[in-house]
């Protein structure tokens, strides 16, 4: 089984620097929608993430398109092996959930990515 989140965003280009430049994902697929991206697939170390614009969703499957701007529509939990690498990549980025250790033994830190989705990175303590 494989699980791939699809983030529905107003504008993909706003989120790409976060996911590619900062978090180290690679864009493997891009489908244009006019003069901008309408859909992309990003991958890193076996993890896959898709993004699609609201406009593209409306044209593809209108019933799945949100009526208004998307904010915090999907919460994602990434379990990582190298927590220090994540901390370095997030240096200078606004942190929504300060680093903590949970009762279930995870070291976590969380952000809101530019598309408005909550992202928590965690490693086992």
KOLLUMMAR-118860 format. One line per field, with one value per atom (N, C-alpha, C): x, y, z; residue in one letter. Coordinates in pm, whole numbers. Each point is the difference from the previous one (the first is absolute). Layout:
X <- (X | ...)
Y <- (Y | ...)
Z <- (Z | ...)
type <- (A | ...)
***
This chain:
X <- (84 | -84 | 89 | -43 | 72 | -99 | 41 | -86 | 69 | -69 | 55 | -98 | 38 | -89 | -3 | -117 | -17 | -42 | 88 | -30 | -66 | -120 | -70 | 35 | 60 | 53 | -47 | 5 | -34 | 104 | 129 | 109 | 118 | 32 | 107 | 134 | 27 | 131 | 40 | -96 | 32 | 55 | -43 | 41 | 128 | 36 | 116 | 130 | 32 | 126 | 8 | -112 | 1 | 31 | -73 | 13 | 129 | 41 | 119 | 128 | 8 | 123 | 29 | -103 | 21 | -4 | -101 | -19 | 62 | 53 | 75 | -79 | -127 | -78 | 41 | -29 | 29 | -131 | -17 | -121 | 21 | -88 | 12 | -105 | -110 | -107 | -55 | -24 | -68 | -97 | -124 | -103 | -39 | 23 | -34 | -151 | -37 | -139 | 12 | -7 | 26 | 148 | 30 | 140 | 61 | -68 | 54 | -21 | 53 | -17 | -140 | -63 | -131 | 8 | 108 | 18 | 148 | 51 | 138 | 7 | 103 | 34 | 142 | 17 | 130 | 37 | 129 | 44 | 129 | 18 | 125 | 7 | 105 | 27 | -122 | -73 | -116 | -130 | 8 | -122 | -48 | -131 | -57 | -107 | -3 | -95 | -49 | -129 | -57 | -63 | 3 | -70 | -79 | -121 | -86 | -69 | -13 | -66 | -152 | -63 | -147 | -60 | 54 | -52 | 13 | 112 | 20 | -99 | -24 | -96 | -140 | -35 | -132 | -21 | 106 | -10 | 1 | 69 | 15 | -120 | -25 | -112 | -63 | -92 | -56 | -53 | -55 | -58 | 105 | 127 | 107 | 63 | -34 | 62 | -61 | 84 | -53 | -66 | -95 | -71 | 81 | 85 | 78 | 147 | 77 | 144 | 26 | 103 | 37 | 97 | -32 | 92 | -5 | 114 | 14 | -93 | -8 | -90 | 49 | 131 | 55 | 112 | -5 | 110 | 86 | 131 | 90 | 100 | 29 | 95 | 108 | 122 | 113 | 90 | 18 | 97 | 133 | 103 | 131 | 106 | 108 | 112 | 95 | 15 | 99 | -69 | -32 | -71 | 86 | 130 | 90 | 0 | -11 | -8 | -126 | -112 | -125 | 16 | 58 | 20 | 84 | 106 | 84 | -80 | -81 | -79 | -106 | -47 | -101 | 60 | 132 | 65 | -49 | -53 | -51 | -144 | -60 | -139 | -92 | -117 | -91 | -47 | 21 | -37 | -137 | -93 | -135 | -8 | 73 | 4 | 146 | 36 | 139 | 41 | 129 | 52 | -43 | -41 | -43 | 24 | -6 | 2 | -136 | -66 | -135 | 1 | -114 | -14 | 16 | -20 | 16 | 140 | 94 | 140 | 48 | -64 | 42 | 49 | 109 | 51 | -64 | -74 | -78 | 28 | -25 | 0 | -100 | -76 | -105 | -1 | -45 | -10 | -130 | -34 | -104 | 72 | -18 | 68 | -74 | 63 | -61 | -140 | -40 | -135 | -103 | 43 | -93 | -21 | 80 | -16 | 96 | -45 | 81 | 90 | 130 | 98 | 79 | 0 | 79 | 105 | 125 | 111 | 36 | 20 | 26 | 101 | 75 | 93 | -15 | 23 | -6 | 114 | -32 | 104 | 83)
Y <- (-117 | 117 | 123 | 101 | 126 | 112 | 99 | 115 | 125 | 78 | 123 | 114 | 96 | 115 | 88 | 54 | 97 | 130 | 100 | 130 | 87 | 47 | 90 | 141 | 75 | 133 | 101 | 128 | 106 | 9 | -7 | 20 | -90 | -95 | -96 | 68 | 100 | 65 | 58 | 41 | 52 | -109 | -123 | -110 | -70 | 9 | -73 | 34 | 128 | 26 | -70 | -8 | -70 | -147 | -66 | -145 | -40 | 75 | -38 | 57 | 132 | 63 | -26 | 7 | -11 | -146 | -76 | -135 | -110 | 33 | -96 | -94 | 32 | -82 | 33 | -92 | 18 | -4 | 94 | 1 | -101 | -101 | -103 | 15 | 67 | 21 | 140 | 68 | 129 | 7 | 32 | 16 | 148 | 68 | 143 | 24 | 114 | 48 | 146 | 25 | 135 | 31 | 115 | 39 | -36 | -85 | -45 | -150 | -53 | -144 | -25 | -107 | -39 | -122 | -77 | -123 | -35 | -48 | -47 | -123 | -80 | -110 | 26 | -8 | 18 | -128 | -37 | -120 | 27 | -77 | 0 | -128 | -78 | -120 | -89 | -24 | -88 | 68 | 125 | 76 | 71 | 8 | 67 | 98 | 115 | 106 | 58 | 20 | 62 | 133 | 95 | 127 | 28 | 52 | 35 | 131 | 87 | 128 | -19 | 92 | -2 | 3 | 86 | 13 | -132 | -68 | -128 | -105 | -1 | -94 | 30 | 128 | 37 | -54 | 6 | -48 | -152 | -64 | -146 | -68 | 31 | -61 | 111 | 72 | 120 | -26 | -117 | -31 | -3 | -20 | -6 | 136 | 101 | 133 | 76 | 60 | 82 | 126 | 53 | 120 | 127 | 3 | 120 | -31 | 96 | -23 | -117 | -73 | -117 | 45 | -32 | 25 | -117 | -50 | -112 | -117 | -28 | -104 | -141 | -17 | -133 | 10 | -84 | -9 | -118 | 20 | -108 | -26 | -125 | -44 | -79 | 54 | -67 | -57 | -131 | -60 | -5 | 59 | 11 | -71 | -39 | -62 | 104 | 113 | 101 | 130 | 12 | 119 | 125 | -13 | 116 | 57 | -86 | 47 | 85 | -45 | 77 | 135 | 1 | 127 | 97 | -49 | 86 | 55 | -85 | 42 | 103 | -5 | 95 | 126 | 9 | 116 | 129 | 91 | 127 | -5 | -117 | -15 | 14 | 65 | 14 | -136 | -22 | -127 | 16 | -88 | 4 | -86 | -111 | -89 | -9 | 68 | -6 | -144 | -25 | -135 | -51 | -127 | -62 | -150 | -65 | -146 | -42 | -91 | -40 | -117 | -26 | -113 | -133 | -2 | -124 | -14 | 83 | -19 | 57 | 107 | 63 | 142 | 35 | 138 | 66 | 110 | 60 | 149 | 49 | 143 | 19 | 110 | 18 | 138 | 5 | 125 | 2 | 117 | 13 | 26 | -88 | 22 | 109 | 61 | 116 | -21 | -123 | -27 | -3 | 14 | 5 | -132 | -100 | -132 | -18 | -69 | -25 | -121 | 17 | -106 | -21 | -122 | -34 | -102 | 29 | -91 | -60 | -132 | -67 | -113 | -23 | -111 | -69 | -129 | -75 | 47 | 11 | 43 | -118)
Z <- (0 | 0 | 0 | -69 | -7 | 24 | 78 | 28 | -52 | -82 | -55 | 26 | 85 | 20 | -125 | -29 | -109 | 65 | -7 | 58 | -105 | 28 | -90 | 44 | -92 | 32 | -103 | 39 | -95 | -111 | 41 | -93 | 38 | -84 | 26 | 14 | -82 | -3 | 136 | 81 | 134 | 92 | -19 | 87 | -45 | -128 | -50 | 70 | 28 | 70 | 137 | 70 | 129 | -19 | -87 | -16 | -72 | -101 | -79 | 62 | 11 | 46 | 147 | 82 | 144 | 48 | -46 | 54 | -87 | -117 | -80 | -88 | -25 | -93 | -143 | -91 | -142 | -77 | -92 | -83 | -113 | -7 | -103 | -110 | 31 | -99 | 18 | -112 | 4 | -117 | 29 | -102 | -1 | -112 | -4 | -5 | 52 | -5 | -42 | -131 | -50 | 13 | 61 | 13 | 135 | 79 | 128 | 15 | 105 | 26 | 52 | -50 | 49 | 91 | -17 | 75 | 2 | 114 | 8 | 90 | -23 | 89 | 50 | 132 | 63 | 73 | -1 | 68 | 77 | 106 | 76 | 81 | -23 | 79 | 18 | -105 | 7 | 38 | 48 | 32 | -126 | -16 | -116 | 46 | -64 | 31 | -132 | -12 | -120 | 39 | -92 | 17 | -126 | 21 | -113 | 33 | -100 | 26 | 7 | 70 | 9 | -139 | -87 | -137 | -76 | 16 | -67 | 51 | 131 | 57 | -54 | -7 | -54 | -141 | -82 | -138 | -6 | 95 | -1 | 64 | 127 | 74 | 84 | -57 | 63 | 141 | 23 | 132 | 110 | -35 | 99 | 27 | -76 | 13 | 118 | 83 | 109 | -55 | 74 | -44 | 18 | 102 | 28 | 10 | 51 | 16 | 94 | -28 | 80 | 110 | 123 | 110 | 95 | 32 | 93 | -35 | -128 | -45 | 26 | 22 | 21 | 102 | 98 | 95 | -37 | -9 | -38 | 112 | 23 | 101 | -72 | -6 | -63 | 108 | 2 | 90 | -75 | 59 | -64 | 82 | -66 | 69 | 57 | -69 | 38 | 40 | 128 | 49 | -12 | 20 | -10 | -142 | -101 | -138 | -20 | 56 | -10 | 68 | 120 | 72 | -81 | -65 | -84 | -118 | -61 | -116 | 39 | 124 | 48 | 62 | 7 | 61 | -67 | 80 | -51 | -49 | -5 | -45 | 122 | -14 | 115 | 53 | 126 | 64 | 68 | -34 | 58 | 126 | 2 | 116 | 43 | 110 | 45 | 30 | -15 | 24 | 137 | 1 | 125 | -8 | 115 | 7 | 55 | -70 | 37 | 97 | 60 | 91 | -72 | -133 | -76 | -60 | 49 | -33 | -133 | -45 | -125 | 27 | -65 | 0 | -122 | 21 | -108 | -14 | -121 | -30 | -113 | 1 | -99 | -62 | -125 | -76 | -80 | -49 | -102 | -130 | -98 | -128 | -77 | -102 | -67 | -56 | -27 | -49 | 110 | 127 | 113 | 72 | -31 | 61 | 116 | 104 | 118 | -25 | 31 | -21 | 127 | 50 | 119 | -42 | 38 | -22 | 134 | 4 | 127 | -17 | 109 | 5 | 135 | 0 | 126 | 92 | 130 | 95 | 43)
type <- (X | X | X | X | X | X | X | X | X | X | X | X | X | X | X | X | X | X | X | X | X | X | X | X | X | X | X | X | X | X | X | X | X | X | X | X | X | X | X | X | X | X | X | X | X | X | X | X | X | X | X | X | X | X | X | X | X | X | X | X | X | X | X | X | X | X | X | X | X | X | X | X | X | X | X | X | X | X | X | X | X | X | X | X | X | X | X | X | X | X | X | X | X | X | X | X | X | X | X | X | X | X | X | X | X | X | X | X | X | X | X | X | X | X | X | X | X | X | X | X | X | X | X | X | X | X | X | X | X | X | X | X | X | X | X | X | X | X | X | X | X | X | X | X | X | X | X | X | X | X | X | X | X | X | X | X | X | X | X | X | X | X | X | X | X | X | X | X | X | X | X | X | X | X | X | X | X | X | X | X | X | X | X | X | X | X | X | X | X | X | X | X | X | X | X | X | X | X | X | X | X | X | X | X | X | X | X | X | X | X | X | X | X | X | X | X | X | X | X | X | X | X | X | X | X | X | X | X | X | X | X | X | X | X | X | X | X | X | X | X | X | X | X | X | X | X | X | X | X | X | X | X | X | X | X | X | X | X | X | X | X | X | X | X | X | X | X | X | X | X | X | X | X | X | X | X | X | X | X | X | X | X | X | X | X | X | X | X | X | X | X | X | X | X | X | X | X | X | X | X | X | X | X | X | X | X | X | X | X | X | X | X | X | X | X | X | X | X | X | X | X | X | X | X | X | X | X | X | X | X | X | X | X | X | X | X | X | X | X | X | X | X | X | X | X | X | X | X | X | X | X | X | X | X | X | X | X | X | X | X | X | X | X | X | X | X | X | X | X | X | X | X | X | X | X)
***
